[in-house]
């Protein structure tokens, strides 16, 4: 009985996630913003929700990808950093110095932070620290992301 209820609950999160992902391409900007905000919270411990979001981040429309970058960053950070919201704000700061300090904080998590660091390879101010984190992970699957 509990397994059935849990399955129904998780399915609701997956269904809600699909609906929210669809809303990221809405013609109404408020709907897109609301969907992105809710995607940061929905099904945080559900691997199916993570898979759906990561898949949309890789293959979605340019509008969806832009909005999902922060969602993916927040979800990945939540898995490795306690109280990740403050670090998320600093990593997304307009200030180069603030972003660099935040990345140095992320270095403390070593290779475990590689899923986050890979998102910053395109930021020339953070690329070196990102590469250091990725190298410490020892995970060869990041090889494609770091090749020129």
Buried (B, 14 or more C-beta within 10 A) or exposed (E): EEEEEEEEEBEEBBEBBEEBBEBBBBEEEEBBBBBBEBBBEBBEEBEEBBEBBBEBBEEBEEEBBEBBBBBBBBBBBBBBBEEBEEBBEBBBBEEEEBBBBBBEBBBEBEBBBBBBBBBBBEBEEBBEBBBBBBBBBEEEEBEEBEEE
